[in-house]
Amino acid sequence: MANNPVRWFEIYVQDMARARKFYETVLGVKLEKLEGPDLEMWAFPMVMGQGGTSGSLVRAAGVPSGGNGTLVYFGCEDCAVEGGRVEKAGGKIQRGKMSIGEYGHIVLAIDTEGNLIGLHSMA
């Protein structure tokens, strides 16, 4: 495989306004509305031509949120900062900042829709 394997991600939600507020608050970003057939989608900011990937929150009839078996990690300068915003934004900390050795640090959190997410930083 010549490229990074992940090109896009989607986090399914039930209450888009609540989910948008959670992610915009925790990550300190503004999501952008995308047009899609029979879907409501709000995309995370991305820089074209840079490494990594972007994705969106998605609300679709008949598609539940929470416990879907995929864990998305959001990059941070210091994951403790974004982790400190989780509960104020309506989520829960599953595991506070912890070292993963030479690969940095992570925080595991549950968003307002029941999805487990990760925050990652080298510091």
C-alpha positions as CSV (number, residue, x, y, z in Angstrom):
1,M,0.0,0.0,0.0
2,A,1.6,3.2,-1.2
3,N,-0.7,5.6,0.7
4,N,-2.1,6.0,4.2
5,P,-5.0,3.5,4.5
6,V,-7.6,5.9,5.9
7,R,-9.0,8.5,3.6
8,W,-12.2,9.6,5.3
9,F,-14.2,8.7,8.4
10,E,-17.9,9.2,9.4
11,I,-19.2,9.4,13.0
12,Y,-22.9,8.6,13.1
13,V,-25.0,10.6,15.5
14,Q,-28.7,10.9,16.5
15,D,-28.8,14.6,17.6
16,M,-26.7,16.6,15.1
17,A,-26.9,19.9,17.0
18,R,-25.7,18.3,20.2
19,A,-23.0,16.3,18.5
20,R,-21.7,19.4,16.6
21,K,-21.6,21.4,19.7
22,F,-19.6,18.7,21.5
23,Y,-16.9,18.3,18.7
24,E,-16.7,22.0,18.1
25,T,-16.2,22.7,21.8
26,V,-13.8,19.9,22.5
27,L,-11.6,20.3,19.4
28,G,-11.9,24.1,19.1
29,V,-13.0,23.9,15.4
30,K,-15.9,24.9,13.3
31,L,-17.6,22.1,11.2
32,E,-18.8,22.8,7.7
33,K,-22.2,21.6,6.3
34,L,-21.9,19.1,3.4
35,E,-24.7,18.4,1.0
36,G,-25.6,14.7,0.7
37,P,-28.7,12.8,-0.5
38,D,-30.9,11.7,2.5
39,L,-28.1,12.5,5.0
40,E,-27.1,15.4,7.2
41,M,-23.4,15.8,7.2
42,W,-21.0,18.3,8.9
43,A,-17.3,18.0,8.0
44,F,-14.3,18.5,10.2
45,P,-11.8,21.1,8.8
46,M,-9.0,19.7,6.6
47,V,-5.9,21.0,4.8
48,M,-5.7,19.6,1.3
49,G,-2.3,18.1,0.4
50,Q,-1.4,17.5,4.1
51,G,-1.0,14.2,5.8
52,G,-3.8,12.7,7.8
53,T,-7.5,12.5,7.0
54,S,-10.7,14.3,7.6
55,G,-14.3,13.1,8.0
56,S,-17.7,14.2,9.2
57,L,-20.6,13.7,11.6
58,V,-23.5,12.0,9.8
59,R,-27.1,11.7,10.7
60,A,-29.0,9.1,8.6
61,A,-32.3,7.4,9.2
62,G,-31.9,3.9,10.5
63,V,-28.2,4.2,11.4
64,P,-27.5,4.1,15.1
65,S,-24.7,5.8,16.9
66,G,-22.5,4.4,19.6
67,G,-20.6,1.1,20.0
68,N,-19.9,0.5,16.4
69,G,-16.4,-1.0,16.9
70,T,-14.3,1.7,15.2
71,L,-12.2,4.2,17.2
72,V,-11.2,7.5,15.6
73,Y,-8.3,9.4,17.1
74,F,-8.2,13.2,16.7
75,G,-4.7,14.8,16.7
76,C,-3.9,17.4,19.3
77,E,-0.9,19.4,20.5
78,D,-1.6,18.1,24.1
79,C,-4.5,15.7,24.4
80,A,-5.0,16.7,28.1
81,V,-6.2,20.2,26.9
82,E,-9.0,18.8,24.6
83,G,-9.6,16.0,27.2
84,G,-10.3,18.8,29.7
85,R,-13.1,20.1,27.5
86,V,-15.0,16.7,27.2
87,E,-17.2,16.8,30.3
88,K,-17.9,20.5,29.9
89,A,-19.2,19.7,26.4
90,G,-21.5,16.9,27.7
91,G,-19.3,13.9,27.1
92,K,-17.5,11.5,29.5
93,I,-13.8,10.7,30.0
94,Q,-13.3,6.9,29.6
95,R,-9.6,7.1,30.3
96,G,-7.6,10.2,31.2
97,K,-4.3,11.1,29.5
98,M,-2.0,8.1,29.5
99,S,1.4,7.4,27.8
100,I,1.6,5.0,24.9
101,G,5.4,5.1,25.1
102,E,7.3,6.4,22.1
103,Y,4.0,7.0,20.3
104,G,2.9,9.8,22.6
105,H,-0.2,10.1,24.8
106,I,-3.9,9.4,24.4
107,V,-7.2,10.2,26.1
108,L,-10.3,8.1,25.5
109,A,-13.7,9.8,25.7
110,I,-17.4,9.1,25.0
111,D,-19.2,11.8,23.0
112,T,-22.7,13.0,23.5
113,E,-24.0,10.2,21.1
114,G,-22.3,7.3,22.9
115,N,-19.4,7.0,20.5
116,L,-16.0,6.2,21.9
117,I,-13.3,8.6,20.5
118,G,-9.6,9.0,21.0
119,L,-7.5,12.1,21.4
120,H,-3.8,11.7,20.5
121,S,-0.7,13.9,21.0
122,M,3.0,13.5,21.2
123,A,3.3,15.7,24.3
